[in-house]
Amino acid sequence: MNTNIEINKPSPKFQDVSIAPMHTCEHIINRTMVNLFGCGRAVSAHIERKKSKLDFALSQAPSEDDIARIEATVNEVIARHLPVTTEFITQEEATGRFDMKRLPEGASETVRVVHVGDYDECLCIGQHVENTSEIGTFKIISHDFNDGIFRMRFKLV
């Protein structure tokens, strides 16, 4: 019996093309948070077509100016009309370049890297748009901060 998990194809959960803009936006948000706050990528994500949420481990709550800066930065990146591409590399090549903790046990030796232009790259098995021009406008609809976790709820309009 083959126990390898094939991660070179998009996850069935993200096969719905209507989720692709939101999922691609998630990549941009993650890189923006890393760049602005020096934090890691989201510790938890719930991505849906109409609205989504991401949780980030932060030492303090972002200010309202920070919230505005997150929104503006994400929308500036979207407006650059960046190509979204994939490449396949070995797990060995990925080690040290990516966080391998989320890679499921028994994953295939080859992993899929998704690039959002020159802005972000990460291991991912989900469906994405071909260009950030397909995403729409990012809008933070609410946020809160509890016990070191910043939760952002957002939508695309």
C-alpha positions as CSV (number, residue, x, y, z in Angstrom):
1,M,0.0,0.0,0.0
2,N,1.3,3.4,-1.0
3,T,1.1,5.8,2.0
4,N,2.6,8.8,0.2
5,I,0.3,11.8,0.1
6,E,0.3,13.4,-3.4
7,I,0.7,17.2,-2.8
8,N,1.6,18.2,-6.4
9,K,-2.1,18.7,-7.3
10,P,-4.4,21.3,-5.9
11,S,-6.3,20.2,-2.8
12,P,-9.9,19.1,-3.5
13,K,-10.9,21.6,-0.8
14,F,-9.6,24.4,-3.0
15,Q,-10.8,23.1,-6.4
16,D,-13.6,25.6,-6.5
17,V,-12.4,28.3,-8.8
18,S,-14.4,30.8,-6.9
19,I,-12.1,30.4,-3.9
20,A,-8.9,31.0,-6.0
21,P,-8.9,34.8,-5.7
22,M,-9.3,34.6,-1.9
23,H,-6.7,32.0,-1.6
24,T,-4.2,33.9,-3.7
25,C,-5.0,37.0,-1.6
26,E,-4.1,35.0,1.5
27,H,-0.6,34.6,0.2
28,I,-0.3,38.3,-0.3
29,I,-1.6,39.0,3.2
30,N,0.8,36.6,4.7
31,R,3.8,38.2,3.1
32,T,2.5,41.6,4.0
33,M,2.2,40.7,7.7
34,V,5.7,39.1,7.7
35,N,7.1,42.3,6.0
36,L,5.3,44.8,8.2
37,F,5.4,43.0,11.6
38,G,8.3,40.6,11.4
39,C,5.9,37.8,12.4
40,G,5.5,34.4,10.9
41,R,2.8,33.4,8.4
42,A,-0.7,32.9,9.7
43,V,-1.0,30.3,12.5
44,S,-4.6,29.6,11.5
45,A,-6.5,30.2,8.3
46,H,-10.2,29.8,7.3
47,I,-10.5,30.7,3.6
48,E,-14.0,30.9,2.0
49,R,-15.4,32.6,-1.1
50,K,-17.4,35.4,0.6
51,K,-15.2,36.1,3.6
52,S,-12.2,34.7,5.3
53,K,-10.1,35.0,8.4
54,L,-6.4,34.7,9.3
55,D,-4.8,34.5,12.8
56,F,-1.3,35.8,13.4
57,A,0.9,35.6,16.5
58,L,1.9,39.1,17.4
59,S,3.3,40.7,20.5
60,Q,0.8,43.5,20.5
61,A,-2.4,44.6,18.8
62,P,-1.9,46.5,15.5
63,S,-3.1,50.1,15.6
64,E,-5.8,51.5,13.3
65,D,-2.9,53.0,11.3
66,D,-1.4,49.5,11.0
67,I,-4.7,48.1,9.9
68,A,-5.0,50.8,7.2
69,R,-1.4,50.1,6.1
70,I,-2.0,46.3,5.8
71,E,-5.1,47.0,3.6
72,A,-3.2,49.6,1.5
73,T,-0.2,47.4,1.0
74,V,-2.2,44.3,0.0
75,N,-4.2,46.4,-2.5
76,E,-1.0,47.9,-3.9
77,V,0.5,44.4,-4.5
78,I,-2.8,43.3,-6.1
79,A,-2.7,46.3,-8.4
80,R,0.8,45.4,-9.7
81,H,-0.9,42.7,-11.8
82,L,1.7,40.1,-10.8
83,P,1.7,36.7,-12.4
84,V,1.0,33.7,-10.1
85,T,3.1,30.7,-11.0
86,T,4.1,27.3,-9.6
87,E,7.3,25.3,-9.6
88,F,8.1,21.9,-8.3
89,I,11.2,21.2,-6.1
90,T,12.3,18.4,-3.9
91,Q,11.7,18.5,-0.1
92,E,15.5,18.7,0.3
93,E,15.6,21.9,-1.8
94,A,12.6,23.3,0.2
95,T,14.3,22.7,3.6
96,G,15.7,25.9,4.9
97,R,13.8,28.0,2.3
98,F,10.3,27.2,3.6
99,D,8.6,26.3,6.9
100,M,8.3,22.5,6.5
101,K,6.3,22.1,9.7
102,R,2.9,22.1,7.9
103,L,4.0,19.5,5.4
104,P,1.9,16.4,6.1
105,E,3.7,13.2,7.2
106,G,4.2,11.0,4.2
107,A,4.1,13.9,1.7
108,S,5.6,13.2,-1.7
109,E,9.3,14.0,-2.2
110,T,8.4,16.7,-4.7
111,V,6.6,19.8,-3.3
112,R,4.8,22.6,-5.1
113,V,5.8,26.2,-4.6
114,V,3.4,29.0,-5.5
115,H,5.0,32.4,-6.5
116,V,3.0,35.6,-6.5
117,G,5.3,37.6,-8.8
118,D,8.4,38.6,-6.9
119,Y,6.4,39.3,-3.7
120,D,5.7,36.0,-2.2
121,E,6.5,32.3,-2.5
122,C,5.4,29.4,-0.3
123,L,4.6,25.7,-0.3
124,C,0.9,25.3,-1.3
125,I,-1.4,22.7,-2.8
126,G,-4.3,25.1,-3.4
127,Q,-5.9,26.7,-6.5
128,H,-4.9,30.2,-7.5
129,V,-5.6,32.9,-10.0
130,E,-3.2,33.3,-12.9
131,N,-2.6,37.0,-12.2
132,T,-3.3,39.3,-9.2
133,S,-5.5,41.4,-11.5
134,E,-8.2,38.7,-11.0
135,I,-8.4,39.2,-7.2
136,G,-10.4,42.3,-6.7
137,T,-10.1,44.8,-3.8
138,F,-9.1,43.5,-0.4
139,K,-11.1,44.9,2.5
140,I,-10.6,44.1,6.2
141,I,-14.1,43.9,7.7
142,S,-13.2,43.3,11.3
143,H,-10.3,42.4,13.6
144,D,-9.5,41.7,17.2
145,F,-6.5,40.8,19.4
146,N,-6.6,38.3,22.2
147,D,-3.8,36.5,24.1
148,G,-1.2,37.3,21.5
149,I,-3.3,36.4,18.5
150,F,-4.4,39.0,15.9
151,R,-7.5,37.8,14.0
152,M,-8.3,39.6,10.8
153,R,-11.6,39.0,8.9
154,F,-11.7,40.1,5.3
155,K,-13.4,40.0,2.0
156,L,-12.8,40.8,-1.6
157,V,-15.0,43.4,-3.4
